[in-house]
Amino acid sequence: MLIVDDDASVREYLRILLEQAGYSAMSVDDGRTALAYLARVRADVILLDLMMPHIDGWSFVEAMQANREMSRIPIIVFSGAVDGALPGVAATLVKPSTPDALLETIERVLAGDRRRNPRFSARFDLRAAGASATVQTTTLDVSRGGLAFDCAIAPRVGERLRLTVELAVNGATEMEVEVRHVARAASGWRVGAQLLALESNAAGFDAELALLALSAPH
């Protein structure tokens, strides 16, 4: 989650609320800093204030919509300046809102994003290279937003990995991911990673997902 708000107390409140609910949260104080951050890291959801210095929320949404990759990230406006629906925004909440209302909105938006980027069970050979080690394993599931795999060595949450994935039909693809979840598993550690960039064979990866969608149960 990325929190974009110029009020430090709101940023801290939201960060604590989200982390207690099991989310990983990062916060910045204006739209310009948020855009620079998103050029390097893909967020699952953005919580956006509207009244901010440098680049306000309205201009931030326009900049997001003009970028093909960034436009896929759902935005929840959380502001006292809300006046009707905004184009390019998944949901709006008026400050102050209850913690339950905020968390329910986030889950609803994430559920919609999961429908747009469904995960498919798939066993592809995978090589993961991190700062301290390179491991060989297989994927458990894949989507346009990321993938999951088991690993003997636990990476750090927030660590970036370079992956080479051997697709079943469309050859190998290389990608950069960020580790978002690490949990104990029978074979060591289960890792959930968010896709940041497809560095080779992006067309092959999308074609493989299309094949998986055709064979998935409906």
Residue, then its C-alpha position, 0 to 999 in steps of 0.5 A: m500500500l502507498i499512502v500519499d498525504d501531506d499530514a504526518s499524523v494521517r500518514e502515521y495513523l493509516r500506516i499503523l492501521l494497515e500494518q495491524a491489518g496485515y498489509s505492508a505500507m509505505s507513505v509519502d507526503d506529496g504527489r511528486t514524491a509518490l510518482a518518483y516512488l512508483a517509477r521504481v516500485r509497484a503498489d497494490v493500492i494507493l490511498l490518496d489525499l487531494m489537497m497537497p503541495h507540489i502535485d495535488g491529488w487531481s494532478f496525480v491521478e491525471a499523471m497516473q492515467a497517462n502512464r500505462e503501467m501506473s494506470r493499472i494501480p487502483i486508487i482510493v481517494f481519502s480526503g476531506a475535499v471529495d466532491g463527487a466521483l473522480p475519473g480514474v479512481a476506484a473508490t472515495l472516502v471522506k475524512p474522517s472515516t472509521p477504520d472498518a469503512l477504510l479496511e472494507t473499502i481496501e478489501r473491496v478494491l483489492a478483490g476487484d483488482r484480483r478479478r482483473n488480474p486472476r492468479f493461475s496455478a502453474r508449475f514453472d521452473l524458476r531461478a531467483a537471484g537476490a542480494s545474497a543467494t540464487v535459488q532454483t525452485t518452481t512457481l506455485d501460481v502466477s498472475r499479471g500482478g505477481l507470483a508465489f513460490d516456495c524457497a529454502i531460504a527466506p528473503r526479506v519482505g521488501e527485497r527485490l529479486r530478479l527471476t528467470v521463469e521457464l514458461a511451459v509454451n512461450g519460452a523463458t521470461e525475466m522479471e524484477v519482483e519485490v517480496r511482499h509476503v514470507a511465511r513458513a511452509a513445509s519445504g521452507w518458506r512460501v514467498g509472495a512477490q509482486l511484479l515490478a517489471l517484465e525485462s524480457n519476453a513480456a509478450g510470451f508471459d502474457a500469452e502464457l497467462a492467456l493459455l492458463a486462463l483458457s484451461a482454468p476451471h470456470 
